[in-house]
Amino acid sequence: MTAGKLALLWTGILAAPLAWAAQLTLGFGLVESGCAPTGGAGEVFGVPVETAVYGFSAVTAAVGAAGGASALATWVAPGTERRGYVPFLGFTALLASGLLLLIIVLAGTSALALDTCAQS
């Protein structure tokens, strides 16, 4: 296996899970820092919290989609037979990337339905 194919495989395996983990942790941090009761004005670096959440979700969704594309390219790579660990890992990474991309999109659109800086 060449270094390029190996990098493509690992990108397909790791990109979407890392993007989801970043959105889960850093997205929460964005909302908390912008909506803190001790001085949060609903802004993060001068940008409204909702806009920051949408932008960050778009970036993480793009990373997750790139991981899915890498997994697809690994799975259907020309010159490889359908048996072996590389096509299996590509197909598994493709399924995982699709699921995590859906989770990223759903979590990112939650800012549409929820008031992000409302106190309970």
Secondary structure in CASP SS format (residue, H / E / C, confidence):
PFRMAT SS
TARGET T0000
AUTHOR 0000-0000-0000
METHOD secondary structure of the structure
MODEL  1
M C 1.00
T C 1.00
A H 1.00
G H 1.00
K H 1.00
L H 1.00
A H 1.00
L H 1.00
L H 1.00
W H 1.00
T H 1.00
G H 1.00
I H 1.00
L H 1.00
A H 1.00
A H 1.00
P H 1.00
L H 1.00
A H 1.00
W H 1.00
A H 1.00
A H 1.00
Q H 1.00
L H 1.00
T H 1.00
L H 1.00
G H 1.00
F H 1.00
G H 1.00
L H 1.00
V H 1.00
E H 1.00
S H 1.00
G H 1.00
C C 1.00
A C 1.00
P C 1.00
T C 1.00
G C 1.00
G C 1.00
A C 1.00
G C 1.00
E E 1.00
V E 1.00
F C 1.00
G C 1.00
V E 1.00
P E 1.00
V H 1.00
E H 1.00
T H 1.00
A H 1.00
V H 1.00
Y H 1.00
G H 1.00
F H 1.00
S H 1.00
A H 1.00
V H 1.00
T H 1.00
A H 1.00
A H 1.00
V H 1.00
G H 1.00
A H 1.00
A H 1.00
G H 1.00
G H 1.00
A H 1.00
S H 1.00
A H 1.00
L H 1.00
A H 1.00
T H 1.00
W H 1.00
V C 1.00
A C 1.00
P C 1.00
G C 1.00
T C 1.00
E C 1.00
R C 1.00
R C 1.00
G C 1.00
Y H 1.00
V H 1.00
P H 1.00
F H 1.00
L H 1.00
G H 1.00
F H 1.00
T H 1.00
A H 1.00
L H 1.00
L H 1.00
A H 1.00
S H 1.00
G H 1.00
L H 1.00
L H 1.00
L H 1.00
L H 1.00
I H 1.00
I H 1.00
V H 1.00
L H 1.00
A H 1.00
G H 1.00
T C 1.00
S H 1.00
A H 1.00
L H 1.00
A H 1.00
L C 1.00
D C 1.00
T C 1.00
C C 1.00
A C 1.00
Q C 1.00
S C 1.00
END
